[in-house]
Amino acid sequence: MTTSPRRHFASDNYAGIHPEVLAAIARVNEGHQVAYGDDDTTAELTSVMREHFGPAAEVFPVFNGTGANVVALQAMLRRWEAVVCATSAHVNADEGGAPEHGAGIKLWTVPTSDGKLTPDLIDRQAWGFGDVHRAQPGVVTITQSTELGTLYSVEEVRAIADHAHSLGMRVHLDGARIANAAASLGVAFRDFTTDAGVDVVSFGGTKNGAMLSEAVVVLNPDAAPGVDFLRKSSMQLASKMRFVSAQLLALLTDELWLRNASHSNAMARELQARVSGIEGVTVARPVQANAVFAILPADVTARLQERFPFYTWDHVTGEVRWMCSWDTTLADVEAFASAIAEEMTGRIWTTVPG
């Protein structure tokens, strides 16, 4: 069975594995190494991660982002505590109830217009402390970049962390696309995590060129005890962990993470520029990372999805999401923009960046 060379714009999860990541997996496929994380590659990963997040960082590789989030939040919460998150947060909207079913975690959700929490928005659910009838707010989780493609500035993350800590709460950052955020902001990972007061990070690699590799990165050990035990009981402990660790190590070597993320971000900006010149297409949100949100007529969306698969984000408004990946090319963007123009106008024409 052969795969189509056509690029999809549905998700950066659709992209393949970066060749440098594949090569890293092959390199560690020699001889024997101690299992369950006591191998040389995982030790090297921890050392490199500390260069990015600080000397106190503890690193726990896992298989996927949902696993990273569930393990991290379990470790950060006591049994009677809950998580405050945006309604659009991945832990609430896209993890199949894993926090609730897998870990018994109560989610206090807050509607947001842009996917971002603020101290004031947190306060809509961070109340009732001491009330035995209400699950106690214990953790604030934010996503960087958000599910709506927006970014928190360093100052915004710091304000959230300061506010959460003043309430006795802890802060978790879902970094499924942390590389895209850092590349777009032009800052180091630790600038909007360790130095901004974040306690625990779910560090994502899969969406940025890895095969299956994420990690729970504990920045404040007092905020998340027992991650090693919870990782095992949550079925996220890899026996041959060197193959998971090698992928993240490859991304962090020679700034591959930055090259990949910068490219996917640039392709999203290019796509925005090209579709902005098409009559009838509305770019619905700022393009700050590697996602473009737009509003199209439903019939146009249906026809386009047969040619270039992508997701409908809001069936009421007609909003759709287009994701660019590390392997998206300018030719892919041109072809997709041309198809959009053809469907919108009934003829093929070349769009000009607006």
VMD Tcl script that draws the C-alpha trace (Angstrom):
set ca {
  {0.00 0.00 0.00}
  {1.38 3.39 -0.99}
  {0.63 6.71 0.66}
  {-0.41 9.83 -1.16}
  {2.29 12.51 -1.58}
  {-0.44 15.11 -1.07}
  {0.00 17.19 2.07}
  {-2.90 17.53 4.47}
  {-3.76 20.61 6.51}
  {-5.81 18.85 9.19}
  {-3.13 18.43 11.84}
  {0.62 18.57 12.36}
  {0.13 15.03 13.69}
  {-0.41 13.95 10.09}
  {3.19 14.73 9.17}
  {5.83 12.04 9.07}
  {8.94 11.69 11.21}
  {11.81 14.06 10.57}
  {14.79 12.20 9.01}
  {17.11 13.40 11.78}
  {14.75 11.89 14.34}
  {14.63 8.60 12.44}
  {18.41 8.59 12.30}
  {18.59 9.15 16.06}
  {16.32 6.15 16.67}
  {18.56 4.02 14.46}
  {21.68 5.17 16.29}
  {20.42 3.90 19.66}
  {19.36 0.59 18.14}
  {22.74 -0.97 18.86}
  {23.58 -3.37 21.64}
  {21.77 -3.48 24.96}
  {20.78 -0.69 27.34}
  {19.18 -0.81 30.77}
  {15.39 -0.66 30.52}
  {12.78 1.72 31.97}
  {14.80 4.91 31.68}
  {18.10 3.95 33.27}
  {19.82 4.15 29.91}
  {22.49 6.51 28.61}
  {20.20 8.25 26.12}
  {17.62 9.20 28.74}
  {20.37 10.46 31.02}
  {21.69 12.61 28.18}
  {18.18 13.89 27.48}
  {17.79 14.96 31.10}
  {21.08 16.84 30.92}
  {20.09 18.63 27.72}
  {16.59 19.43 29.04}
  {18.22 21.07 32.06}
  {20.12 23.34 29.72}
  {16.76 24.52 28.40}
  {14.69 24.57 31.61}
  {17.18 24.93 34.43}
  {19.28 22.66 36.66}
  {16.36 21.58 38.85}
  {14.29 20.14 35.98}
  {13.32 16.48 36.21}
  {12.40 14.77 32.95}
  {9.96 11.87 32.51}
  {9.53 10.76 28.87}
  {6.09 9.39 27.95}
  {4.35 8.14 24.82}
  {1.83 10.89 24.05}
  {0.47 14.28 25.04}
  {-2.65 13.02 26.77}
  {-0.48 10.74 28.87}
  {1.84 13.61 29.74}
  {-1.06 15.83 30.79}
  {-2.83 13.17 32.86}
  {0.35 12.05 34.63}
  {1.39 15.64 35.34}
  {-1.99 16.74 36.65}
  {-2.39 13.64 38.82}
  {0.95 14.38 40.46}
  {0.03 18.02 41.03}
  {-3.37 17.37 42.60}
  {-4.63 15.96 45.84}
  {-7.72 13.77 45.56}
  {-10.13 16.55 46.49}
  {-8.64 19.13 44.16}
  {-9.56 20.25 40.65}
  {-8.05 21.91 37.57}
  {-9.03 25.33 36.23}
  {-8.70 25.45 32.44}
  {-10.08 27.16 29.36}
  {-13.15 25.47 27.89}
  {-11.18 24.99 24.67}
  {-8.24 23.35 26.49}
  {-7.11 20.03 25.09}
  {-7.55 18.34 28.47}
  {-11.21 19.32 28.36}
  {-12.17 19.17 24.70}
  {-9.92 16.63 23.02}
  {-8.71 13.95 25.41}
  {-11.77 11.73 25.47}
  {-12.40 12.35 29.14}
  {-8.99 10.88 30.06}
  {-8.41 13.28 32.97}
  {-11.83 12.41 34.38}
  {-11.95 8.68 33.56}
  {-8.29 7.87 33.95}
  {-7.40 10.04 36.91}
  {-10.67 11.15 38.50}
  {-9.81 14.80 37.92}
  {-12.50 17.46 38.08}
  {-12.12 20.20 35.46}
  {-13.42 23.68 36.21}
  {-13.73 25.27 32.76}
  {-13.78 28.92 31.76}
  {-15.03 30.16 28.36}
  {-12.51 32.34 26.55}
  {-12.61 34.17 23.25}
  {-9.01 33.42 22.32}
  {-8.17 30.23 24.21}
  {-6.19 32.13 26.83}
  {-6.75 32.43 30.56}
  {-6.09 35.58 32.56}
  {-6.02 36.14 36.33}
  {-9.54 37.55 36.15}
  {-10.81 34.59 34.14}
  {-9.16 32.16 36.55}
  {-11.07 33.79 39.39}
  {-14.34 32.74 37.78}
  {-13.60 29.20 38.96}
  {-10.88 29.71 41.59}
  {-13.19 30.20 44.55}
  {-14.85 28.21 47.29}
  {-11.61 27.44 49.08}
  {-12.45 25.52 52.23}
  {-15.96 24.65 51.05}
  {-16.25 20.86 51.37}
  {-19.09 20.85 48.84}
  {-16.87 22.12 46.02}
  {-13.88 20.45 44.40}
  {-11.01 22.64 45.52}
  {-9.17 24.55 42.78}
  {-5.62 23.23 42.95}
  {-4.02 23.68 39.51}
  {-4.29 26.14 36.65}
  {-3.40 24.63 33.28}
  {-2.64 26.75 30.22}
  {-1.70 25.69 26.70}
  {1.21 27.24 24.77}
  {0.44 27.71 21.92}
  {-3.28 27.47 22.59}
  {-5.82 25.31 20.82}
  {-6.92 28.45 18.97}
  {-3.41 29.16 17.73}
  {-2.79 32.07 20.08}
  {0.24 32.71 22.27}
  {0.81 33.78 25.84}
  {3.51 36.40 26.22}
  {6.15 35.85 28.90}
  {4.48 38.57 30.95}
  {1.05 36.94 30.63}
  {2.36 33.59 31.85}
  {4.12 35.26 34.76}
  {0.95 37.12 35.75}
  {-1.01 33.85 35.73}
  {1.64 32.03 37.78}
  {1.89 34.84 40.30}
  {-1.87 34.94 40.71}
  {-2.27 31.17 40.95}
  {0.51 30.89 43.50}
  {-1.04 33.69 45.57}
  {-4.15 31.48 45.81}
  {-2.11 28.45 46.83}
  {-2.54 26.86 43.39}
  {0.05 25.36 41.07}
  {0.59 25.96 37.34}
  {0.82 23.37 34.56}
  {1.66 24.24 30.96}
  {0.48 21.97 28.17}
  {3.28 22.37 25.63}
  {2.11 20.11 22.83}
  {3.29 22.92 20.51}
  {5.77 24.52 22.87}
  {8.37 24.67 20.09}
  {6.06 26.69 17.84}
  {5.41 29.09 20.71}
  {9.08 29.61 21.55}
  {9.97 30.05 17.88}
  {7.24 32.63 17.34}
  {7.99 34.55 20.52}
  {11.72 34.45 19.86}
  {12.51 33.36 23.41}
  {13.97 30.36 25.22}
  {11.71 27.67 26.69}
  {12.60 28.65 30.23}
  {11.60 32.29 29.66}
  {7.89 31.43 29.70}
  {8.14 28.36 31.94}
  {10.77 28.13 34.69}
  {11.51 31.83 34.92}
  {7.83 32.77 34.65}
  {6.79 30.56 37.57}
  {5.36 27.49 35.81}
  {5.63 24.37 37.99}
  {5.27 21.53 35.48}
  {5.40 21.32 31.68}
  {4.05 18.73 29.27}
  {6.76 18.98 26.61}
  {5.62 18.01 23.14}
  {7.74 16.51 20.38}
  {5.32 14.55 18.23}
  {3.77 17.57 16.51}
  {7.23 18.91 15.71}
  {8.77 15.95 13.90}
  {8.97 13.10 16.42}
  {7.26 9.73 16.04}
  {5.84 9.32 19.55}
  {7.68 11.30 22.15}
  {6.54 13.70 24.85}
  {7.78 14.32 28.39}
  {6.60 15.53 31.75}
  {9.15 18.14 32.82}
  {8.90 18.94 36.52}
  {10.33 22.38 37.26}
  {9.20 22.59 40.87}
  {9.58 19.18 42.54}
  {7.41 20.24 45.49}
  {4.49 20.79 43.08}
  {4.44 17.29 41.55}
  {5.61 14.43 43.77}
  {5.40 10.86 42.55}
  {5.52 11.41 38.80}
  {7.70 8.31 38.40}
  {5.11 6.11 40.14}
  {2.16 7.69 38.36}
  {3.83 7.32 34.99}
  {4.03 3.57 35.59}
  {0.48 3.15 36.90}
  {-0.81 5.29 34.00}
  {0.82 2.91 31.48}
  {3.19 5.61 30.20}
  {6.50 4.04 31.29}
  {8.37 2.70 28.26}
  {10.54 -0.34 28.82}
  {12.80 0.55 25.88}
  {12.76 4.19 26.82}
  {15.93 5.04 24.91}
  {13.90 5.04 21.70}
  {11.48 7.63 23.13}
  {14.25 9.75 24.64}
  {16.31 9.67 21.44}
  {13.55 11.47 19.57}
  {13.40 14.39 21.96}
  {17.18 14.49 22.13}
  {17.33 14.73 18.34}
  {14.88 17.64 18.36}
  {16.98 19.45 20.96}
  {20.24 18.85 19.05}
  {21.46 21.54 16.65}
  {18.16 23.38 17.23}
  {16.16 20.98 15.09}
  {13.13 21.87 17.23}
  {13.59 25.53 16.26}
  {14.16 24.84 12.59}
  {11.05 22.67 12.37}
  {8.82 25.03 14.35}
  {10.03 28.15 12.57}
  {9.31 26.53 9.23}
  {5.77 25.42 10.13}
  {5.04 28.86 11.57}
  {6.33 30.51 8.40}
  {4.15 28.28 6.23}
  {1.10 29.27 8.29}
  {1.89 32.94 7.77}
  {2.32 32.30 4.06}
  {-1.03 30.53 3.90}
  {-2.68 33.40 5.75}
  {-1.22 35.90 3.31}
  {-2.41 33.96 0.28}
  {-5.96 33.26 1.43}
  {-6.43 36.80 2.72}
  {-6.54 37.91 -0.89}
  {-9.42 35.59 -1.77}
  {-12.81 37.22 -1.79}
  {-15.21 35.57 0.64}
  {-12.54 34.02 2.87}
  {-12.22 35.47 6.36}
  {-9.18 34.73 8.49}
  {-10.88 34.46 11.86}
  {-7.97 34.67 14.31}
  {-4.45 36.05 14.54}
  {-1.89 33.67 13.07}
  {0.71 33.47 15.82}
  {2.04 29.93 15.47}
  {1.38 27.20 12.88}
  {-2.44 27.33 12.76}
  {-4.72 29.31 10.47}
  {-8.40 29.64 11.37}
  {-10.76 30.83 8.65}
  {-14.46 31.03 7.87}
  {-15.75 29.48 4.65}
  {-19.16 28.67 3.22}
  {-20.16 25.13 4.22}
  {-20.40 23.88 0.63}
  {-16.91 25.16 -0.16}
  {-15.55 23.49 2.98}
  {-17.10 20.16 2.01}
  {-15.59 20.23 -1.48}
  {-12.18 21.34 -0.27}
  {-12.03 18.63 2.38}
  {-12.25 16.01 -0.37}
  {-9.09 17.45 -1.92}
  {-7.10 18.60 1.12}
  {-8.34 17.12 4.41}
  {-8.74 19.59 7.27}
  {-11.03 20.01 10.26}
  {-14.18 22.05 10.67}
  {-13.74 23.87 13.96}
  {-17.20 25.35 14.44}
  {-20.11 23.96 12.46}
  {-22.31 26.93 13.40}
  {-20.03 29.74 12.21}
  {-18.31 27.75 9.47}
  {-14.89 28.25 11.05}
  {-12.22 25.78 9.92}
  {-8.66 25.09 11.04}
  {-5.64 24.62 8.80}
  {-2.43 23.34 10.37}
  {1.03 23.58 8.85}
  {3.79 21.10 9.69}
  {7.56 20.80 9.63}
  {7.30 19.26 6.16}
  {4.74 21.64 4.64}
  {6.26 23.19 1.53}
  {5.62 26.44 -0.26}
  {4.28 24.37 -3.16}
  {1.79 22.75 -0.77}
  {0.59 26.15 0.38}
  {0.33 27.43 -3.17}
  {-1.68 24.39 -4.27}
  {-4.03 24.64 -1.30}
  {-4.56 28.38 -1.70}
  {-5.22 27.87 -5.42}
  {-7.80 25.20 -4.61}
  {-9.52 27.52 -2.14}
  {-9.61 30.28 -4.74}
  {-10.99 27.87 -7.35}
  {-13.77 26.70 -5.05}
  {-14.63 30.26 -4.01}
  {-14.66 31.78 -7.47}
  {-15.32 28.85 -9.79}
  {-12.06 29.36 -11.64}
  {-8.38 28.72 -11.06}
  {-6.30 31.78 -10.37}
  {-3.11 32.57 -8.56}
  {-3.51 34.39 -5.29}
  {-1.26 37.24 -4.36}
  {-0.15 37.67 -0.75}
  {-2.18 40.47 0.84}
}
mol new
graphics top color blue
foreach p $ca { graphics top sphere $p radius 0.5 }
foreach p [lrange $ca 0 end-1] q [lrange $ca 1 end] { graphics top cylinder $p $q radius 0.2 }
display resetview
